[in-house]
């Protein structure tokens, strides 16, 4: 039996479109402001502010180029901290496999 996932098939702030299957292009649309919860509205406002700040720092770039930004309010790990937590790589001088003599 197929499980219905109409409430979780769309991202927060989006709602399913009637008549479209999950995963199909156009299957989710942005909620209208009146249907958004207060937490969704806070997220939308914070994201708009984040994108506006990014646009000020990158005046010649398209706004869609900011897709790499993390969600507002999430903390990202610093690159230097990420490097320190990994093991240092050691260079191997040669192969550790034994080779067969040609027959």
Secondary structure, 3 states (H helix, E strand, C coil): CCCCCCCCCCCCCEEECCCCCCCCCCCEEECCCCCCCHHHHHHHHHHHHHHHHHHHHCCCCCHHHHHHCCCCCCCCCCHHHHHHHCCCCCCCCCCCCCCCCCC
